[in-house]
Amino acid sequence: MSKTVSKLPDSPLDLEEVIRMDETYEYCLFSDANEVVAILILGNEKAHALGYDEEAGGWVVVQSEPIESQAEGHERIEDAIDDWAVSNYGDELASGELEMVTPGQRKKNHRPKAVEEGFELEYDCPECDFYKTGLTAAPQEFLNHLRNEHDYSSEEAHDVL
Ligand SMILES: [Zn+2]
């Protein structure tokens, strides 16, 4: 029997709540309902993958990894979330009802007001999680990213901008 996480409610989390939690990274989201059923969260010493398990009646720890082993630990914990989501919500993932939201996409859910209102540009890489806004980056940085990370020609990079 899995023990549930007492700090979390015994229901899926609301997307707004998750966005407000600065220590959360990836999560699994039912986008129509704005309901989050899995999160990667950073504690003081460990990163935890948590999932909402209806049968267990709440949130359970899917996996924990010490933070020191950063890159490796991160990969293991991401895999753990993926595996957990597939075994618990496989049908919903396959149909696209449930989606995995990565840190870059997370920032998009958290757009600054100036961007939301169209006063600032956003730089959204089509190839990876790179996402910045005119508040934090210059266009040149985005162009350099596309050229250096994804081998875009200058012309291709300007087309994305
Ligand atoms: Zn990129």
Boltz pocket constraint, residues with backbone or C-beta under 6 A from the ligand:
constraints:
  - pocket:
      binder: B
      contacts: [[A, 125], [A, 126], [A, 127], [A, 128], [A, 129], [A, 130], [A, 145], [A, 146], [A, 149], [A, 150]]
      max_distance: 6.0
